[in-house]
Amino acid sequence: MDIRPNGVFCAALTPLDADLAPDHAVFAKHCRHLLDEGCDGIALLGTTGEANSFSGAERKALLEAAVGAGIAPSQLMPGTGVPALTETVDLTRHALSLGVTTVVMLPPFYYKDITDDGLYASYSEVVQRLGDPHLKIVLYHIPQMSHQPIPHAVIARLRAAYPATIVGIKDSSGDFANMTAMIEKFEGFAVLAGADPLLLPLLKKGGAGCITATSNLVARDLAYVFAHFNDGDAALDAAQQRVVKARERASLFPQIAALKALLAQRTGHIGWHRLRPPLVPLSQENVDQLLATALVQEPA
């Protein structure tokens, strides 16, 4: 049985209420919409979801709300990696208690220049303390944010020690050569693109799918790319072009704020405009500029 995650997973945004707390009802509605649009699952509480701006209690409550709203635990991949080992264990154990078995786990990201031995020990200690055969960990490589890369040597050690637990990696570095190298080195390891435009070329190299931010807006197109990446026809080219243009549009301004502004415009819900400090919403001038930016024609 293939235990690797594969498909299109949305790095879901987190709507906030007037007190800047996660809005559970709106989030659950968004999850259902993403699944209806073709996402294979929801990677909540990641970078795009502002996870590191929320407390452990807030993170647990949001995951509980998603499960309580009827989102299948098998379709949820919460981020559970934080700098403190014991909190990473606690968040991951909580996810397992809800029936969630696959988590996305950042490396400990406060101390810099940690050794490969230290990084290995951190992940290994989490796995050993949990001791749950159902647990599946997707490593999270985003060195431009964490300042802590996950070297291939560490991945090799973890896979050798825990082959049924360390099942994949989300690579948000933008380094396509790194992604393809992992596909070549690690048989049966799910390499997931962290940037929407890279889904198509990565699939052609044997990649497993993506966990991406712009899927909050173009999930249908990404699902089409995943299902038809070998077709090479006009419909695939059009879907890929829409994905690329949507990513470019969202990158005109700070990405999370831009995506929230675009989702607020699409849904009419003001909660999508809000961000938890230190992140801040776009100015009205920037929102107007963003909304005025032309997109290629959307699918009928």
N, C-alpha and C positions, 0 to 999 in steps of 0.2 A: 504493500500500500504506500502511495506517495504521501508523505506527511508534510511536504513543503507547501507553504502558501503560494498560490499563483492566481493571477488575475489583476483586476483593477481595484485598488483600495483607495478610498478618498481620505486624504489628510484633512479631516473635517475641521472647519472653523467652529468656534464656540460663541453662540449668541449670548449677550449679557443683558440683564435687566437694569432698571434705573439705579440700583445700588451697585452696579458693576459685578454682580454675582452671575454665575452661569444660569441661563434660562432653560430649565430642563424640558419644558413642554415644546418650546420652539426647536430645541436641539433634536428631540425625538422626531419631530415632524420633518426636519431636514434629513435625518438619517433615512427615514422611510422614502423620501423623495429620491435620495441618491441611489438607494437600492432599486427603486422603480426605474431609474434611468439606466441601470445596467451595472452598477458597481457590484463587485463580488463581496465587498466588506467595507467597514468603516474603521479607519485608523485614527481613533480619537485621542485627544490629549497628547498631541505631538507639538512640534514647533509651531505649525500653522494654527493649532488649537490653543496656543498661549499657555500650555501646560505648566511651564515653569513660573508663571505668574499666579498659580493657584496653590492653595494648601493641600495637604494630603487628604483632609476631610472633604474638601470641595471636589477633588479628583474622584474620590470614592463615590460621592453622591451623584456625580454626573454619570458614572458608569452604571450605578444602580438604577438611575432614572431611565437610561437607554434600555437596559434589560427589562425593567418594569413596564416599559411602554411596548414591549413585545418584539424588540429587536433580538434576533437569535444570538445567543452568546458566541456561536461559531462564526458569526459575521462581524464580530467586534475584535479589534486589535488595539488595545489601549497602550499608551506609553507609560512605562512604569520605572524607567531608569532615572535616578536622581543622584546627587553626590554622596548621600549617606547610605551606606550599605544596608543598615537595618530598615530604613524607610523603603528602599528598593524592594527588599524582601517583603515588607508589610504590604505595599501596594500590589505586588505580584500575587501574594497569597490571597489578598482580597479579590482580585480578578478571578483566580482559580475557584474561590468559594462561590462565585456567581455562575460558574460553568464556562467561563472564558478560559481557553487553553493557550492561545497564542498572544504574546505580548511583544511590543517593540521596545528595545532597551538601549538607551543611551549609555555610554561609558561614564564613569564618575568624571565630572568635568570641571571641578574647581582647581585642584592642584595640577600644575603644568609639568611637562617633561617627566611624567611617571614612566617607569620602565615597563617593558613587555611583561616581565614577571608580575609587576604590580597590577597591570591591567588584566592579565589572565587570572590572577588571584581574586580580583574583584568579581568577575563574572562567575568563576568557579565556586566561590563562597556562596553566592546567591543560589546557584543550582543545588549545592549540597545542603544548604539550610532548608530549602523548600522540600527537597526529596520527593517531588511529585512526578511520576512517570508520564502524566498527561501534559506537562508543561512543554511548550514550544517557544523558543526565543528567537526573534528576528533582531539581530544586532543593528545598531543605528549609527552609521558613519556620516557625520556632518561636521567635518573638522573646521569649517569656516565659522561655525557657531560654538562648538564644544571646545575647540582648540586641542582636541584629543582624538587623533586618528585611530583607527582600528587596523593595525598592520596585518598583512597576510600571515605572518608567522604566528600571531596570536590566534587568528581564526583557525589555523591548522591545528594548534594545540587544543583549542576548545572542541573542535569537531572530533578529534581523536579521543578526547576524554568523555564527551557527551554527544555522541552522534545522533541520538534520538531527540535531543533537546535543542541544540544549536542548529537551527534548520534554514536560516537565511540571513540576508542583510539588506537593509535599505541604504542605498548609496546616494546621498544627496550632495556629494562633493562636486558633481558636474564633470568629473574626470571619467570619460567614457572608456579610456584605456584601462583604468583600474577595474571598472565593471567587467569588461570582457576578460581581463586577466583572471578574475575570480571565477568566472564561468569555466574557463579552461583548467584552472587549478583544482577546483573543488567540485567533483562530480556529485550530483544530487543535492546541491546547495542552491537555494533560491536567491538569485540576485534580482533585486527589485529597484527600478529606477526611481530616483527622488525628484526628477524633473520631467514634466509631461512630454515635451518634444522627444525625449530619449526613449520613450516606450517602444516606438516602432523599430528604430535601429537595434535596440537591445533584444527585442524578441527575435529578430533575424539572426542574432548571435547565440540564441539559446537562453535568453533571460526569462524570468518567471512572471514579470508583470511590472507593476508600479505602485507606489504610494505617493500621491502627488497632491499639490495644493489646488491647482487650477481645475481639478476634477470636481471641486465644489460648483463649478459653472459648466463644464463641458464633459460630464461623466458619460453622456450618451456617445459622444465621439470617441472617447478613450475606449469604451467598451467595444465599439465597432472596430477600432484599430486592433484591439486584442484578439477579437474573433476572426478578423479577416487579414491579418498582417502578411499572409502569403499570397493574397489575391493579386496585388499589384495592379489594380484597376483604378478607374477614375474616381469611384466612390471612396476608396481607401485614400487616395491622394487628397480628395476634398476634406475628408475627416481629419487627416493629419494637418492640413493647412489651417483648419479652424482651431485645432489644438495649439499649434505654434502661435497663431495670431492672438489667441486668448491669453497665452502665457506672456507674450510680449506686451499686451495691453496691461495685464496685471502688474507687470514689472516697471511701468512708467513711474510709479511712486512706491513707497514702502509696501511690500507685497501683501502683508496681512491686512493692512488698512485698506488697500486698494480692492482686494477681494471682498472684504466686508462691505465696502461702498457699493460694489457691483451687485452683491447679493441683496443688499438693502433695496437697491433700485429694482431688482427683479421681483422680489417678494413683497415690497411695500412695508416691511417690518423694520421699525426704527432700531430695534435691538441689535441688528447686524452692524450698525454704524459704530457701536460702542466697543472700546478696547480697554483692557485693564492696564493702568499705568505700570511700568514706564512707557508702554506703547500708547500712542495717541491717534485719534481719528484724523483723516485728511481734512484740510480746510475746505470750506465750501467752494472756493476758487479751484482747488485741485480736483474736487469731486466733479465740478462742472466740466473741467478739462478732460477728466477721465471718461465721463459719460459721452462727451462729444467725439471721442476717438472712434473712428470707423472700424468696424469689424467686417470680415468677409461674410458672405451670406450664410445665415444659420440654416441647419437642416429643417425641412418642412415637417 
